[in-house]
Amino acid sequence: MKTGSEKIVRLAELEIDPVQLEDYIALLTEEIEASLSKEPGVLMLHAVSVKGAPQNIRILEVYASQQDYEAHILTPHFLKYKTLTAGMVTSLNLVDVDPIALLAK
Amino acid sequence: MKTGSEKIVRLAELEIDPVQLEDYIALLTEEIEASLSKEPGVLMLHAVSVKGAPQNIRILEVYASQQDYEAHILTPHFLKYKTLTAGMVTSLNLVDVDPIALLAK
């Protein structure tokens, strides 16, 4: 059933060097805003940090299709984020997930 | 700064008895749909299951305020969910988080 046209949903779990956390969050926010505004195939990027341990970041990501995801990781704004944060991210775990219900106002 | 009027954002991490997973997902879906449609203060409930280990559920929850959250857990639809799933949930970890960016189309 991997037709390439089904939605891609993922939960990214990151740990950031605490000393660089402020710079990381600025770069992540810029990347999320650019992705949502410039890419029709990026449907959702919800990033949060754990209270009391803000170096632990979770991002719920939804892409319209596998092709949209593959296009996303080649965009200038994503490549800028990936390059500039490479020395800030001490751990990255990408968890593929299936949606059960994604409801919001 | 706990004024009670700031948004409550949380990531719930649950593990479900695999034998009861289908029933659990039906009850969770019903509860999410009722909460979003009936409660102005429930802003987002995004539930996903881990691919390959679908008994592992993650729910990103956003409530408009602490008061809205406290009202939510006393609603008939939440109490129904909580009661009927009590014997299905083998592990529950509620992680308080701060939003960094919550953007969606």
N, CA and C atoms of all chains as a GROMACS GRO file, in nm:
protein
  630
    1MET      N    1   0.084  -0.122   0.000
    1MET     CA    2   0.000   0.000   0.000
    1MET      C    3   0.087   0.126   0.000
    2LYS      N    4   0.217   0.111  -0.024
    2LYS     CA    5   0.304   0.230  -0.030
    2LYS      C    6   0.291   0.290  -0.170
    3THR      N    7   0.182   0.362  -0.190
    3THR     CA    8   0.158   0.421  -0.322
    3THR      C    9   0.230   0.555  -0.337
    4GLY      N   10   0.277   0.611  -0.225
    4GLY     CA   11   0.340   0.742  -0.231
    4GLY      C   12   0.242   0.855  -0.219
    5SER      N   13   0.113   0.825  -0.222
    5SER     CA   14   0.013   0.932  -0.213
    5SER      C   15  -0.053   0.937  -0.076
    6GLU      N   16  -0.015   0.849   0.014
    6GLU     CA   17  -0.074   0.856   0.147
    6GLU      C   18   0.006   0.953   0.234
    7LYS      N   19  -0.063   1.007   0.335
    7LYS     CA   20   0.003   1.103   0.424
    7LYS      C   21   0.116   1.037   0.501
    8ILE      N   22   0.219   1.116   0.525
    8ILE     CA   23   0.332   1.073   0.608
    8ILE      C   24   0.317   1.144   0.743
    9VAL      N   25   0.311   1.066   0.850
    9VAL     CA   26   0.297   1.124   0.984
    9VAL      C   27   0.413   1.072   1.069
   10ARG      N   28   0.476   1.164   1.141
   10ARG     CA   29   0.596   1.126   1.214
   10ARG      C   30   0.608   1.206   1.341
   11LEU      N   31   0.667   1.144   1.441
   11LEU     CA   32   0.698   1.214   1.566
   11LEU      C   33   0.850   1.215   1.581
   12ALA      N   34   0.907   1.334   1.573
   12ALA     CA   35   1.052   1.347   1.589
   12ALA      C   36   1.082   1.378   1.735
   13GLU      N   37   1.178   1.304   1.791
   13GLU     CA   38   1.220   1.325   1.930
   13GLU      C   39   1.367   1.369   1.927
   14LEU      N   40   1.392   1.493   1.971
   14LEU     CA   41   1.527   1.547   1.963
   14LEU      C   42   1.577   1.588   2.101
   15GLU      N   43   1.708   1.579   2.119
   15GLU     CA   44   1.770   1.639   2.235
   15GLU      C   45   1.873   1.739   2.184
   16ILE      N   46   1.872   1.858   2.244
   16ILE     CA   47   1.954   1.968   2.196
   16ILE      C   48   2.058   2.003   2.302
   17ASP      N   49   2.176   2.041   2.257
   17ASP     CA   50   2.279   2.093   2.348
   17ASP      C   51   2.220   2.213   2.423
   18PRO      N   52   2.207   2.205   2.555
   18PRO     CA   53   2.140   2.313   2.630
   18PRO      C   54   2.203   2.451   2.606
   19VAL      N   55   2.334   2.454   2.588
   19VAL     CA   56   2.403   2.582   2.570
   19VAL      C   57   2.357   2.651   2.441
   20GLN      N   58   2.313   2.571   2.344
   20GLN     CA   59   2.275   2.626   2.213
   20GLN      C   60   2.124   2.624   2.192
   21LEU      N   61   2.050   2.603   2.301
   21LEU     CA   62   1.905   2.581   2.285
   21LEU      C   63   1.833   2.703   2.228
   22GLU      N   64   1.872   2.822   2.273
   22GLU     CA   65   1.803   2.942   2.226
   22GLU      C   66   1.822   2.958   2.075
   23ASP      N   67   1.946   2.939   2.028
   23ASP     CA   68   1.974   2.948   1.884
   23ASP      C   69   1.899   2.838   1.807
   24TYR      N   70   1.896   2.718   1.864
   24TYR     CA   71   1.826   2.608   1.797
   24TYR      C   72   1.678   2.640   1.779
   25ILE      N   73   1.614   2.691   1.884
   25ILE     CA   74   1.470   2.719   1.878
   25ILE      C   75   1.441   2.829   1.775
   26ALA      N   76   1.528   2.926   1.764
   26ALA     CA   77   1.509   3.030   1.662
   26ALA      C   78   1.517   2.970   1.522
   27LEU      N   79   1.613   2.882   1.499
   27LEU     CA   80   1.627   2.820   1.367
   27LEU      C   81   1.511   2.725   1.337
   28LEU      N   82   1.468   2.649   1.437
   28LEU     CA   83   1.356   2.558   1.418
   28LEU      C   84   1.228   2.636   1.385
   29THR      N   85   1.203   2.742   1.459
   29THR     CA   86   1.082   2.823   1.436
   29THR      C   87   1.083   2.881   1.295
   30GLU      N   88   1.197   2.934   1.255
   30GLU     CA   89   1.210   2.989   1.118
   30GLU      C   90   1.182   2.880   1.014
   31GLU      N   91   1.235   2.762   1.036
   31GLU     CA   92   1.218   2.653   0.939
   31GLU      C   93   1.072   2.609   0.933
   32ILE      N   94   1.006   2.600   1.048
   32ILE     CA   95   0.865   2.559   1.050
   32ILE      C   96   0.779   2.662   0.978
   33GLU      N   97   0.802   2.790   1.007
   33GLU     CA   98   0.721   2.894   0.943
   33GLU      C   99   0.741   2.895   0.791
   34ALA      N  100   0.866   2.878   0.746
   34ALA     CA  101   0.892   2.875   0.602
   34ALA      C  102   0.827   2.753   0.537
   35SER      N  103   0.837   2.638   0.602
   35SER     CA  104   0.782   2.515   0.544
   35SER      C  105   0.631   2.524   0.527
   36LEU      N  106   0.563   2.575   0.631
   36LEU     CA  107   0.416   2.583   0.621
   36LEU      C  108   0.373   2.688   0.519
   37SER      N  109   0.446   2.797   0.509
   37SER     CA  110   0.401   2.904   0.418
   37SER      C  111   0.440   2.876   0.273
   38LYS      N  112   0.550   2.804   0.251
   38LYS     CA  113   0.601   2.788   0.113
   38LYS      C  114   0.569   2.654   0.050
   39GLU      N  115   0.536   2.551   0.132
   39GLU     CA  116   0.521   2.415   0.078
   39GLU      C  117   0.378   2.364   0.096
   40PRO      N  118   0.304   2.352  -0.014
   40PRO     CA  119   0.167   2.300  -0.004
   40PRO      C  120   0.161   2.160   0.058
   41GLY      N  121   0.267   2.082   0.043
   41GLY     CA  122   0.267   1.944   0.089
   41GLY      C  123   0.306   1.927   0.234
   42VAL      N  124   0.345   2.034   0.302
   42VAL     CA  125   0.372   2.027   0.446
   42VAL      C  126   0.245   2.072   0.518
   43LEU      N  127   0.177   1.975   0.578
   43LEU     CA  128   0.044   2.002   0.633
   43LEU      C  129   0.047   2.043   0.780
   44MET      N  130   0.147   1.998   0.854
   44MET     CA  131   0.148   2.026   0.997
   44MET      C  132   0.288   2.008   1.054
   45LEU      N  133   0.333   2.106   1.132
   45LEU     CA  134   0.456   2.092   1.210
   45LEU      C  135   0.427   2.152   1.348
   46HIS      N  136   0.413   2.064   1.446
   46HIS     CA  137   0.381   2.106   1.582
   46HIS      C  138   0.501   2.072   1.670
   47ALA      N  139   0.573   2.175   1.713
   47ALA     CA  140   0.694   2.153   1.793
   47ALA      C  141   0.670   2.199   1.936
   48VAL      N  142   0.711   2.116   2.031
   48VAL     CA  143   0.697   2.147   2.173
   48VAL      C  144   0.826   2.108   2.245
   49SER      N  145   0.847   2.166   2.364
   49SER     CA  146   0.960   2.128   2.449
   49SER      C  147   0.907   2.085   2.584
   50VAL      N  148   0.975   1.990   2.645
   50VAL     CA  149   0.931   1.934   2.773
   50VAL      C  150   0.953   2.036   2.884
   51LYS      N  151   0.849   2.060   2.962
   51LYS     CA  152   0.861   2.154   3.076
   51LYS      C  153   0.965   2.100   3.174
   52GLY      N  154   1.055   2.187   3.217
   52GLY     CA  155   1.158   2.146   3.312
   52GLY      C  156   1.278   2.080   3.248
   53ALA      N  157   1.266   2.042   3.120
   53ALA     CA  158   1.378   1.982   3.045
   53ALA      C  159   1.365   2.028   2.900
   54PRO      N  160   1.374   2.160   2.877
   54PRO     CA  161   1.338   2.216   2.746
   54PRO      C  162   1.432   2.175   2.634
   55GLN      N  163   1.545   2.112   2.668
   55GLN     CA  164   1.632   2.061   2.562
   55GLN      C  165   1.572   1.938   2.493
   56ASN      N  166   1.463   1.884   2.552
   56ASN     CA  167   1.392   1.772   2.491
   56ASN      C  168   1.277   1.825   2.408
   57ILE      N  169   1.290   1.809   2.276
   57ILE     CA  170   1.197   1.864   2.179
   57ILE      C  171   1.119   1.748   2.115
   58ARG      N  172   0.989   1.773   2.093
   58ARG     CA  173   0.908   1.676   2.018
   58ARG      C  174   0.840   1.752   1.904
   59ILE      N  175   0.840   1.693   1.786
   59ILE     CA  176   0.776   1.757   1.670
   59ILE      C  177   0.683   1.656   1.603
   60LEU      N  178   0.555   1.691   1.596
   60LEU     CA  179   0.458   1.609   1.522
   60LEU      C  180   0.450   1.666   1.381
   61GLU      N  181   0.482   1.580   1.284
   61GLU     CA  182   0.497   1.625   1.145
   61GLU      C  183   0.396   1.552   1.056
   62VAL      N  184   0.328   1.624   0.970
   62VAL     CA  185   0.238   1.561   0.872
   62VAL      C  186   0.269   1.618   0.733
   63TYR      N  187   0.299   1.527   0.641
   63TYR     CA  188   0.323   1.562   0.500
   63TYR      C  189   0.215   1.497   0.416
   64ALA      N  190   0.178   1.564   0.307
   64ALA     CA  191   0.068   1.514   0.224
   64ALA      C  192   0.101   1.383   0.155
   65SER      N  193   0.229   1.358   0.128
   65SER     CA  194   0.269   1.235   0.058
   65SER      C  195   0.420   1.215   0.075
   66GLN      N  196   0.465   1.097   0.040
   66GLN     CA  197   0.609   1.067   0.043
   66GLN      C  198   0.686   1.164  -0.048
   67GLN      N  199   0.629   1.192  -0.165
   67GLN     CA  200   0.695   1.287  -0.257
   67GLN      C  201   0.708   1.425  -0.193
   68ASP      N  202   0.604   1.467  -0.124
   68ASP     CA  203   0.609   1.598  -0.059
   68ASP      C  204   0.717   1.601   0.050
   69TYR      N  205   0.730   1.489   0.123
   69TYR     CA  206   0.835   1.483   0.224
   69TYR      C  207   0.973   1.490   0.160
   70GLU      N  208   0.990   1.414   0.050
   70GLU     CA  209   1.121   1.414  -0.016
   70GLU      C  210   1.155   1.550  -0.076
   71ALA      N  211   1.053   1.622  -0.123
   71ALA     CA  212   1.077   1.758  -0.173
   71ALA      C  213   1.112   1.852  -0.057
   72HIS      N  214   1.044   1.831   0.056
   72HIS     CA  215   1.067   1.917   0.174
   72HIS      C  216   1.213   1.917   0.218
   73ILE      N  217   1.273   1.798   0.223
   73ILE     CA  218   1.410   1.791   0.278
   73ILE      C  219   1.515   1.840   0.179
   74LEU      N  220   1.471   1.882   0.062
   74LEU     CA  221   1.564   1.944  -0.034
   74LEU      C  222   1.540   2.094  -0.050
   75THR      N  223   1.448   2.150   0.027
   75THR     CA  224   1.422   2.294   0.014
   75THR      C  225   1.536   2.374   0.079
   76PRO      N  226   1.560   2.496   0.030
   76PRO     CA  227   1.665   2.579   0.090
   76PRO      C  228   1.643   2.604   0.239
   77HIS      N  229   1.518   2.625   0.283
   77HIS     CA  230   1.496   2.653   0.424
   77HIS      C  231   1.522   2.530   0.511
   78PHE      N  232   1.488   2.410   0.460
   78PHE     CA  233   1.518   2.290   0.540
   78PHE      C  234   1.669   2.265   0.544
   79LEU      N  235   1.736   2.282   0.430
   79LEU     CA  236   1.881   2.258   0.426
   79LEU      C  237   1.956   2.357   0.515
   80LYS      N  238   1.907   2.480   0.520
   80LYS     CA  239   1.968   2.579   0.611
   80LYS      C  240   1.953   2.533   0.756
   81TYR      N  241   1.830   2.494   0.794
   81TYR     CA  242   1.804   2.444   0.929
   81TYR      C  243   1.895   2.325   0.960
   82LYS      N  244   1.899   2.228   0.870
   82LYS     CA  245   1.973   2.104   0.893
   82LYS      C  246   2.123   2.132   0.908
   83THR      N  247   2.174   2.220   0.826
   83THR     CA  248   2.317   2.251   0.830
   83THR      C  249   2.353   2.327   0.956
   84LEU      N  250   2.276   2.431   0.987
   84LEU     CA  251   2.312   2.518   1.099
   84LEU      C  252   2.284   2.453   1.235
   85THR      N  253   2.195   2.354   1.240
   85THR     CA  254   2.166   2.288   1.368
   85THR      C  255   2.241   2.157   1.387
   86ALA      N  256   2.322   2.119   1.288
   86ALA     CA  257   2.390   1.988   1.294
   86ALA      C  258   2.473   1.975   1.422
   87GLY      N  259   2.536   2.082   1.465
   87GLY     CA  260   2.619   2.077   1.585
   87GLY      C  261   2.545   2.105   1.714
   88MET      N  262   2.412   2.121   1.701
   88MET     CA  263   2.330   2.150   1.820
   88MET      C  264   2.251   2.029   1.866
   89VAL      N  265   2.218   1.940   1.772
   89VAL     CA  266   2.131   1.825   1.799
   89VAL      C  267   2.218   1.710   1.849
   90THR      N  268   2.200   1.672   1.976
   90THR     CA  269   2.282   1.564   2.032
   90THR      C  270   2.214   1.428   2.018
   91SER      N  271   2.083   1.427   1.990
   91SER     CA  272   2.010   1.301   1.972
   91SER      C  273   1.888   1.326   1.884
   92LEU      N  274   1.865   1.236   1.789
   92LEU     CA  275   1.749   1.250   1.699
   92LEU      C  276   1.688   1.112   1.678
   93ASN      N  277   1.560   1.099   1.714
   93ASN     CA  278   1.488   0.973   1.696
   93ASN      C  279   1.361   1.003   1.616
   94LEU      N  280   1.352   0.945   1.497
   94LEU     CA  281   1.237   0.969   1.411
   94LEU      C  282   1.143   0.849   1.421
   95VAL      N  283   1.023   0.871   1.476
   95VAL     CA  284   0.927   0.764   1.500
   95VAL      C  285   0.814   0.774   1.398
   96ASP      N  286   0.806   0.677   1.308
   96ASP     CA  287   0.694   0.675   1.213
   96ASP      C  288   0.568   0.635   1.287
   97VAL      N  289   0.462   0.708   1.263
   97VAL     CA  290   0.336   0.682   1.333
   97VAL      C  291   0.220   0.682   1.234
   98ASP      N  292   0.110   0.624   1.279
   98ASP     CA  293  -0.016   0.627   1.203
   98ASP      C  294  -0.114   0.718   1.276
   99PRO      N  295  -0.185   0.803   1.202
   99PRO     CA  296  -0.284   0.888   1.268
   99PRO      C  297  -0.403   0.805   1.317
  100ILE      N  298  -0.452   0.837   1.436
  100ILE     CA  299  -0.578   0.781   1.487
  100ILE      C  300  -0.687   0.886   1.471
  101ALA      N  301  -0.661   1.005   1.523
  101ALA     CA  302  -0.752   1.120   1.505
  101ALA      C  303  -0.668   1.246   1.520
  102LEU      N  304  -0.676   1.334   1.423
  102LEU     CA  305  -0.603   1.462   1.428
  102LEU      C  306  -0.707   1.572   1.416
  103LEU      N  307  -0.755   1.618   1.532
  103LEU     CA  308  -0.864   1.716   1.531
  103LEU      C  309  -0.820   1.842   1.605
  104ALA      N  310  -0.850   1.958   1.546
  104ALA     CA  311  -0.817   2.086   1.607
  104ALA      C  312  -0.918   2.190   1.562
  105LYS      N  313  -0.923   2.297   1.643
  105LYS     CA  314  -1.008   2.410   1.605
  105LYS      C  315  -0.924   2.512   1.530
  106MET      N  316   0.338   3.301   3.702
  106MET     CA  317   0.266   3.326   3.577
  106MET      C  318   0.153   3.224   3.557
  107LYS      N  319   0.122   3.148   3.660
  107LYS     CA  320   0.012   3.051   3.648
  107LYS      C  321  -0.119   3.124   3.672
  108THR      N  322  -0.164   3.194   3.572
  108THR     CA  323  -0.285   3.274   3.587
  108THR      C  324  -0.409   3.190   3.562
  109GLY      N  325  -0.390   3.073   3.505
  109GLY     CA  326  -0.504   2.989   3.471
  109GLY      C  327  -0.561   3.021   3.334
  110SER      N  328  -0.514   3.129   3.273
  110SER     CA  329  -0.569   3.164   3.142
  110SER      C  330  -0.473   3.130   3.028
  111GLU      N  331  -0.357   3.074   3.063
  111GLU     CA  332  -0.266   3.035   2.955
  111GLU      C  333  -0.299   2.895   2.905
  112LYS      N  334  -0.262   2.870   2.781
  112LYS     CA  335  -0.291   2.739   2.721
  112LYS      C  336  -0.217   2.628   2.795
  113ILE      N  337  -0.284   2.514   2.801
  113ILE     CA  338  -0.225   2.393   2.857
  113ILE      C  339  -0.190   2.302   2.739
  114VAL      N  340  -0.063   2.265   2.729
  114VAL     CA  341  -0.019   2.178   2.620
  114VAL      C  342   0.048   2.056   2.682
  115ARG      N  343   0.013   1.940   2.633
  115ARG     CA  344   0.060   1.817   2.696
  115ARG      C  345   0.078   1.708   2.591
  116LEU      N  346   0.174   1.621   2.617
  116LEU     CA  347   0.194   1.503   2.533
  116LEU      C  348   0.169   1.381   2.621
  117ALA      N  349   0.063   1.309   2.590
  117ALA     CA  350   0.032   1.187   2.665
  117ALA      C  351   0.095   1.068   2.593
  118GLU      N  352   0.163   0.984   2.671
  118GLU     CA  353   0.226   0.863   2.616
  118GLU      C  354   0.158   0.743   2.682
  119LEU      N  355   0.089   0.662   2.604
  119LEU     CA  356   0.013   0.551   2.660
  119LEU      C  357   0.058   0.419   2.599
  120GLU      N  358   0.047   0.314   2.678
  120GLU     CA  359   0.062   0.179   2.625
  120GLU      C  360  -0.067   0.104   2.656
  121ILE      N  361  -0.117   0.035   2.555
  121ILE     CA  362  -0.248  -0.029   2.562
  121ILE      C  363  -0.231  -0.180   2.555
  122ASP      N  364  -0.314  -0.251   2.628
  122ASP     CA  365  -0.318  -0.398   2.617
  122ASP      C  366  -0.348  -0.434   2.471
  123PRO      N  367  -0.255  -0.502   2.402
  123PRO     CA  368  -0.273  -0.528   2.258
  123PRO      C  369  -0.404  -0.602   2.227
  124VAL      N  370  -0.447  -0.688   2.316
  124VAL     CA  371  -0.570  -0.765   2.293
  124VAL      C  372  -0.692  -0.674   2.284
  125GLN      N  373  -0.685  -0.560   2.353
  125GLN     CA  374  -0.799  -0.468   2.360
  125GLN      C  375  -0.778  -0.342   2.275
  126LEU      N  376  -0.677  -0.346   2.190
  126LEU     CA  377  -0.638  -0.223   2.119
  126LEU      C  378  -0.749  -0.170   2.028
  127GLU      N  379  -0.817  -0.260   1.959
  127GLU     CA  380  -0.923  -0.214   1.868
  127GLU      C  381  -1.035  -0.143   1.945
  128ASP      N  382  -1.075  -0.202   2.057
  128ASP     CA  383  -1.179  -0.137   2.140
  128ASP      C  384  -1.129  -0.005   2.196
  129TYR      N  385  -1.004  -0.003   2.237
  129TYR     CA  386  -0.948   0.121   2.292
  129TYR      C  387  -0.951   0.233   2.188
  130ILE      N  388  -0.909   0.203   2.067
  130ILE     CA  389  -0.902   0.307   1.962
  130ILE      C  390  -1.042   0.358   1.929
  131ALA      N  391  -1.141   0.272   1.930
  131ALA     CA  392  -1.279   0.318   1.905
  131ALA      C  393  -1.324   0.414   2.015
  132LEU      N  394  -1.295   0.381   2.141
  132LEU     CA  395  -1.334   0.468   2.252
  132LEU      C  396  -1.257   0.600   2.251
  133LEU      N  397  -1.128   0.593   2.219
  133LEU     CA  398  -1.046   0.715   2.213
  133LEU      C  399  -1.097   0.807   2.101
  134THR      N  400  -1.124   0.749   1.986
  134THR     CA  401  -1.172   0.829   1.873
  134THR      C  402  -1.304   0.897   1.907
  135GLU      N  403  -1.394   0.822   1.969
  135GLU     CA  404  -1.523   0.880   2.009
  135GLU      C  405  -1.503   0.994   2.108
  136GLU      N  406  -1.413   0.975   2.202
  136GLU     CA  407  -1.388   1.078   2.304
  136GLU      C  408  -1.328   1.203   2.241
  137ILE      N  409  -1.234   1.186   2.150
  137ILE     CA  410  -1.171   1.301   2.084
  137ILE      C  411  -1.275   1.379   2.003
  138GLU      N  412  -1.356   1.307   1.927
  138GLU     CA  413  -1.457   1.375   1.844
  138GLU      C  414  -1.557   1.451   1.931
  139ALA      N  415  -1.600   1.391   2.041
  139ALA     CA  416  -1.695   1.459   2.130
  139ALA      C  417  -1.631   1.582   2.195
  140SER      N  418  -1.507   1.570   2.238
  140SER     CA  419  -1.439   1.681   2.306
  140SER      C  420  -1.424   1.801   2.213
  141LEU      N  421  -1.380   1.775   2.090
  141LEU     CA  422  -1.360   1.887   1.997
  141LEU      C  423  -1.492   1.950   1.956
  142SER      N  424  -1.596   1.870   1.943
  142SER     CA  425  -1.722   1.926   1.895
  142SER      C  426  -1.802   1.993   2.007
  143LYS      N  427  -1.786   1.945   2.130
  143LYS     CA  428  -1.872   1.996   2.239
  143LYS      C  429  -1.804   2.096   2.331
  144GLU      N  430  -1.670   2.100   2.332
  144GLU     CA  431  -1.600   2.184   2.430
  144GLU      C  432  -1.520   2.294   2.361
  145PRO      N  433  -1.563   2.419   2.377
  145PRO     CA  434  -1.488   2.529   2.316
  145PRO      C  435  -1.343   2.537   2.366
  146GLY      N  436  -1.320   2.491   2.488
  146GLY     CA  437  -1.186   2.503   2.546
  146GLY      C  438  -1.091   2.390   2.512
  147VAL      N  439  -1.138   2.290   2.438
  147VAL     CA  440  -1.047   2.185   2.390
  147VAL      C  441  -1.006   2.223   2.248
  148LEU      N  442  -0.880   2.266   2.233
  148LEU     CA  443  -0.836   2.325   2.106
  148LEU      C  444  -0.775   2.222   2.012
  149MET      N  445  -0.716   2.116   2.066
  149MET     CA  446  -0.648   2.020   1.979
  149MET      C  447  -0.631   1.887   2.050
  150LEU      N  448  -0.665   1.778   1.981
  150LEU     CA  449  -0.632   1.643   2.027
  150LEU      C  450  -0.583   1.566   1.906
  151HIS      N  451  -0.454   1.542   1.902
  151HIS     CA  452  -0.392   1.471   1.789
  151HIS      C  453  -0.339   1.339   1.844
  152ALA      N  454  -0.404   1.229   1.806
  152ALA     CA  455  -0.364   1.097   1.855
  152ALA      C  456  -0.302   1.017   1.741
  153VAL      N  457  -0.189   0.953   1.771
  153VAL     CA  458  -0.121   0.869   1.674
  153VAL      C  459  -0.074   0.741   1.743
  154SER      N  460  -0.048   0.637   1.662
  154SER     CA  461   0.009   0.513   1.714
  154SER      C  462   0.139   0.484   1.641
  155VAL      N  463   0.233   0.423   1.713
  155VAL     CA  464   0.364   0.396   1.655
  155VAL      C  465   0.353   0.284   1.552
  156LYS      N  466   0.408   0.305   1.434
  156LYS     CA  467   0.407   0.201   1.330
  156LYS      C  468   0.486   0.080   1.378
  157GLY      N  469   0.428  -0.037   1.365
  157GLY     CA  470   0.497  -0.159   1.406
  157GLY      C  471   0.478  -0.190   1.554
  158ALA      N  472   0.428  -0.094   1.631
  158ALA     CA  473   0.401  -0.115   1.774
  158ALA      C  474   0.279  -0.033   1.810
  159PRO      N  475   0.164  -0.063   1.746
  159PRO     CA  476   0.048   0.027   1.756
  159PRO      C  477  -0.014   0.035   1.895
  160GLN      N  478   0.031  -0.051   1.988
  160GLN     CA  479  -0.017  -0.037   2.126
  160GLN      C  480   0.046   0.085   2.194
  161ASN      N  481   0.145   0.146   2.130
  161ASN     CA  482   0.206   0.269   2.182
  161ASN      C  483   0.139   0.388   2.117
  162ILE      N  484   0.066   0.463   2.201
  162ILE     CA  485  -0.015   0.576   2.155
  162ILE      C  486   0.048   0.705   2.206
  163ARG      N  487   0.045   0.807   2.123
  163ARG     CA  488   0.088   0.941   2.164
  163ARG      C  489  -0.026   1.036   2.133
  164ILE      N  490  -0.057   1.127   2.227
  164ILE     CA  491  -0.163   1.225   2.204
  164ILE      C  492  -0.110   1.363   2.239
  165LEU      N  493  -0.112   1.453   2.142
  165LEU     CA  494  -0.076   1.593   2.166
  165LEU      C  495  -0.205   1.669   2.196
  166GLU      N  496  -0.212   1.727   2.315
  166GLU     CA  497  -0.334   1.787   2.367
  166GLU      C  498  -0.314   1.936   2.390
  167VAL      N  499  -0.407   2.019   2.347
  167VAL     CA  500  -0.401   2.163   2.376
  167VAL      C  501  -0.538   2.207   2.428
  168TYR      N  502  -0.535   2.267   2.548
  168TYR     CA  503  -0.655   2.323   2.611
  168TYR      C  504  -0.636   2.474   2.624
  169ALA      N  505  -0.746   2.548   2.615
  169ALA     CA  506  -0.737   2.694   2.616
  169ALA      C  507  -0.690   2.750   2.749
  170SER      N  508  -0.716   2.677   2.857
  170SER     CA  509  -0.676   2.724   2.991
  170SER      C  510  -0.682   2.607   3.089
  171GLN      N  511  -0.628   2.631   3.206
  171GLN     CA  512  -0.635   2.530   3.313
  171GLN      C  513  -0.781   2.499   3.348
  172GLN      N  514  -0.864   2.603   3.353
  172GLN     CA  515  -1.007   2.584   3.384
  172GLN      C  516  -1.073   2.495   3.277
  173ASP      N  517  -1.037   2.518   3.152
  173ASP     CA  518  -1.096   2.436   3.045
  173ASP      C  519  -1.053   2.290   3.058
  174TYR      N  520  -0.928   2.270   3.098
  174TYR     CA  521  -0.882   2.132   3.118
  174TYR      C  522  -0.958   2.066   3.232
  175GLU      N  523  -0.974   2.140   3.341
  175GLU     CA  524  -1.043   2.083   3.458
  175GLU      C  525  -1.190   2.054   3.426
  176ALA      N  526  -1.251   2.138   3.342
  176ALA     CA  527  -1.388   2.111   3.300
  176ALA      C  528  -1.394   1.988   3.209
  177HIS      N  529  -1.293   1.976   3.122
  177HIS     CA  530  -1.288   1.864   3.026
  177HIS      C  531  -1.292   1.729   3.096
  178ILE      N  532  -1.214   1.715   3.204
  178ILE     CA  533  -1.204   1.584   3.267
  178ILE      C  534  -1.327   1.549   3.352
  179LEU      N  535  -1.422   1.641   3.358
  179LEU     CA  536  -1.548   1.612   3.426
  179LEU      C  537  -1.665   1.595   3.329
  180THR      N  538  -1.640   1.602   3.199
  180THR     CA  539  -1.749   1.586   3.102
  180THR      C  540  -1.793   1.440   3.095
  181PRO      N  541  -1.918   1.415   3.060
  181PRO     CA  542  -1.966   1.277   3.048
  181PRO      C  543  -1.884   1.196   2.945
  182HIS      N  544  -1.848   1.258   2.832
  182HIS     CA  545  -1.775   1.180   2.730
  182HIS      C  546  -1.633   1.145   2.779
  183PHE      N  547  -1.568   1.235   2.855
  183PHE     CA  548  -1.436   1.199   2.908
  183PHE      C  549  -1.448   1.092   3.015
  184LEU      N  550  -1.547   1.107   3.104
  184LEU     CA  551  -1.563   1.008   3.212
  184LEU      C  552  -1.597   0.870   3.155
  185LYS      N  553  -1.676   0.867   3.048
  185LYS     CA  554  -1.705   0.740   2.981
  185LYS      C  555  -1.576   0.677   2.929
  186TYR      N  556  -1.497   0.757   2.857
  186TYR     CA  557  -1.368   0.708   2.805
  186TYR      C  558  -1.280   0.657   2.918
  187LYS      N  559  -1.266   0.738   3.024
  187LYS     CA  560  -1.174   0.704   3.132
  187LYS      C  561  -1.217   0.575   3.202
  188THR      N  562  -1.347   0.561   3.222
  188THR     CA  563  -1.398   0.443   3.292
  188THR      C  564  -1.383   0.317   3.207
  189LEU      N  565  -1.426   0.327   3.082
  189LEU     CA  566  -1.428   0.207   2.997
  189LEU      C  567  -1.288   0.165   2.953
  190THR      N  568  -1.191   0.258   2.953
  190THR     CA  569  -1.056   0.220   2.910
  190THR      C  570  -0.963   0.190   3.027
  191ALA      N  571  -1.014   0.202   3.150
  191ALA     CA  572  -0.928   0.185   3.268
  191ALA      C  573  -0.856   0.050   3.267
  192GLY      N  574  -0.923  -0.053   3.220
  192GLY     CA  575  -0.863  -0.186   3.215
  192GLY      C  576  -0.786  -0.215   3.088
  193MET      N  577  -0.774  -0.117   3.002
  193MET     CA  578  -0.704  -0.135   2.874
  193MET      C  579  -0.566  -0.068   2.873
  194VAL      N  580  -0.554   0.040   2.954
  194VAL     CA  581  -0.430   0.120   2.954
  194VAL      C  582  -0.333   0.059   3.054
  195THR      N  583  -0.220   0.007   3.004
  195THR     CA  584  -0.123  -0.056   3.093
  195THR      C  585  -0.016   0.041   3.140
  196SER      N  586  -0.004   0.156   3.071
  196SER     CA  587   0.095   0.256   3.110
  196SER      C  588   0.048   0.392   3.060
  197LEU      N  589   0.060   0.494   3.144
  197LEU     CA  590   0.020   0.629   3.108
  197LEU      C  591   0.123   0.727   3.162
  198ASN      N  592   0.181   0.805   3.074
  198ASN     CA  593   0.281   0.905   3.111
  198ASN      C  594   0.237   1.039   3.053
  199LEU      N  595   0.206   1.135   3.140
  199LEU     CA  596   0.160   1.266   3.096
  199LEU      C  597   0.277   1.363   3.103
  200VAL      N  598   0.319   1.414   2.989
  200VAL     CA  599   0.436   1.501   2.981
  200VAL      C  600   0.388   1.644   2.954
  201ASP      N  601   0.407   1.733   3.051
  201ASP     CA  602   0.373   1.874   3.030
  201ASP      C  603   0.477   1.935   2.937
  202VAL      N  604   0.431   2.008   2.839
  202VAL     CA  605   0.522   2.066   2.740
  202VAL      C  606   0.485   2.212   2.716
  203ASP      N  607   0.582   2.285   2.659
  203ASP     CA  608   0.558   2.423   2.615
  203ASP      C  609   0.558   2.426   2.463
  204PRO      N  610   0.465   2.499   2.406
  204PRO     CA  611   0.465   2.508   2.259
  204PRO      C  612   0.583   2.590   2.209
  205ILE      N  613   0.645   2.546   2.100
  205ILE     CA  614   0.746   2.626   2.030
  205ILE      C  615   0.681   2.686   1.906
  206ALA      N  616   0.619   2.600   1.826
  206ALA     CA  617   0.544   2.645   1.708
  206ALA      C  618   0.441   2.538   1.677
  207LEU      N  619   0.315   2.578   1.666
  207LEU     CA  620   0.207   2.484   1.634
  207LEU      C  621   0.141   2.537   1.506
  208LEU      N  622   0.191   2.490   1.392
  208LEU     CA  623   0.140   2.542   1.265
  208LEU      C  624   0.083   2.430   1.181
  209ALA      N  625  -0.033   2.456   1.122
  209ALA     CA  626  -0.098   2.355   1.038
  209ALA      C  627  -0.182   2.426   0.932
  210LYS      N  628  -0.210   2.354   0.825
  210LYS     CA  629  -0.299   2.406   0.720
  210LYS      C  630  -0.439   2.355   0.746
   0.00000   0.00000   0.00000
